Amino acid sequence: MTVEWSWQRAGEALPVLLDGFKITLLATVLGFLLAAVLGLVIAIVRRSLPSLLAKLLGAVVEFIRLTPLVVQLLFVYYLLPQFTALQIGIAVLGVHYSTYMAEVYRAGIDAVPVGQWEAATALSLSPARTWRAVILPQAVRRVVPALGNYAVSMFKDTPFLFTITVVEMVTAAQQFGARNFQYLEPLTLAGLIFLVASYPTSLLVRRLERRLAY
């Protein structure tokens, strides 16, 4: 049996894939925002807590980071049936990636010269103002490119949401293929859409790396 490309089937598949892409994009954007904010909170809290509590929080972070995303999706999906699959998918993506971003933020904070902390203390700045006006502006500037890379990674991980019945783009492609007994066109188009959407982001990340480099 030969498999031949059909432009007609590709045209029929494209609107279905674009509907799925809306879900993919929504999950990526909201998941990334959650991860970026939560990761920053984790990094600051770990640095501010007493040693024992910081180690306990670090153990939780490591557990989340080192267990598979698919397992986390399924666990939360069955644990919290009162939430929609998309809500759970966004939350799990955000929490999972926040553990990676927390390490990125930690590295950025550690890279701030000790003299900056000492200067803030000498000026009698409050801890909140020290973080807001002195430390975070310098730390975040260093880590923006790395955060961009994680945004791309999260975008490419959204197909895992199929495990909890979210019909994102790849699942939409598979369903279209199953209905028409032809997978070549929908899966090829899904891959191309991922490429077209990811490539400009990767270029932007590289540009940020050059622009923010010291």
MISE-234784 format. One record per residue (C-alpha): residue in three letters; y, z, x. Coordinates in steps of 0.05 Angstrom, whole numbers, plus 5000, padded with zeros to 4 digits. Each point is the difference from the previous one (the first is absolute). Layout:
ALAYZX ...
***
This chain:
MET500050005000 THR506849805028 VAL506350384989 GLU506249584992 TRP507350214995 SER503149874932 TRP507649994994 GLN499350074925 ARG496050645007 ALA505050255052 GLY505749874951 GLU496250394946 ALA498650585047 LEU507050085028 PRO503250334938 VAL494250484996 LEU500850185073 LEU507550094994 ASP498850504943 GLY495350385046 PHE505149945056 LYS505050394958 ILE495150584998 THR498749935075 LEU507450015015 LEU501450584953 ALA494550425032 THR502549835070 VAL507350154987 LEU499050654962 GLY494450225046 PHE504249875062 LEU506050384972 LEU495550604984 ALA496749975069 ALA506749945037 VAL503050604965 LEU493750445000 GLY498649835072 LEU506950235021 VAL499250644960 ILE493350145034 ALA502849875069 ILE505950484989 VAL495850544966 ARG494749995055 ARG505450105052 SER503350564960 LEU493950404979 PRO496950585040 SER494549775047 LEU494150204956 LEU502849664937 ALA501949395040 LYS492949945026 LEU497350074929 LEU504649464974 GLY498049575060 ALA492750084982 VAL501449764929 VAL503949405027 GLU494349825047 PHE494950064944 ILE503949514957 ARG501449535057 LEU492849985025 THR496449904933 PRO499449304971 LEU505349774952 VAL494749744951 VAL496750684996 GLN506750334986 LEU501649494945 LEU493350114965 PHE500350765008 VAL506950074969 TYR498549474947 TYR494250404973 LEU503350685012 LEU506349834961 PRO498149544942 GLN506450174962 PHE503949545046 THR499849245000 ALA496349645056 LEU506549705025 GLN503450685004 ILE494250285038 GLY499849405046 ILE507450065017 ALA499450755012 VAL493849955044 LEU503049435040 GLY506350415010 VAL496650645020 HIS495049655045 TYR505349625038 SER504750605002 THR495250335049 TYR500849415048 MET507549984990 ALA500550755012 GLU497349885070 VAL505149445011 TYR505750454978 ARG497350565044 ALA500149545060 GLY507149794983 ILE502350724993 ASP496750205065 ALA503549435034 VAL506950294983 PRO502750305065 VAL499750765004 GLY507450005015 GLN501449774929 TRP496650624972 GLU503750445050 ALA506649684982 ALA498850124926 THR498450735015 ALA506350075043 LEU504249724942 SER496850514953 LEU497549464954 SER495350234945 PRO492749765004 ALA501149544940 ARG506249685031 THR496649955068 TRP494449604969 ARG504549584955 ALA505749845048 VAL496950035069 ILE492449945003 LEU497949544943 PRO505149445013 GLN497349945071 ALA492750094982 VAL499849524941 ARG503549465041 ARG494250025049 VAL494549964949 VAL502549474951 PRO496049435032 ALA493650414997 LEU501250164927 GLY500849264987 ASN493249875031 TYR496950514953 ALA503349664941 VAL496349365019 SER493550385009 MET500850334932 PHE501349324968 LYS493549735030 ASP496250624976 THR501949924927 PRO493649604985 PHE496250665006 LEU503250184933 PHE494649574967 THR495350595009 ILE503850384946 THR500849404953 VAL507149805020 VAL500749254991 GLU504149835062 MET500349315030 VAL493249965034 THR496550294938 ALA503749494957 ALA497549455047 GLN492850254994 GLN500450044925 PHE502849304995 GLY494449755046 ALA494750354958 ARG502749694935 ASN500149305030 PHE494250065049 GLN504749775055 TYR502750485052 LEU502849535052 GLU506849884969 PRO501850704975 LEU497750365064 THR503449495045 LEU506550064961 ALA499650765002 GLY499349985075 LEU505949535006 ILE504350444955 PHE498450605044 LEU501949595061 VAL506549744970 ALA502050704977 SER498050365065 TYR502649535052 PRO507550084985 THR499050765000 SER496749975069 LEU505849575025 LEU504950514973 VAL496350575034 ARG500449635067 ARG507349884990 LEU501150734986 GLU496250185063 ARG504749585041 ARG506250234963 LEU498450745004 ALA497349985071 TYR503950425050 
***
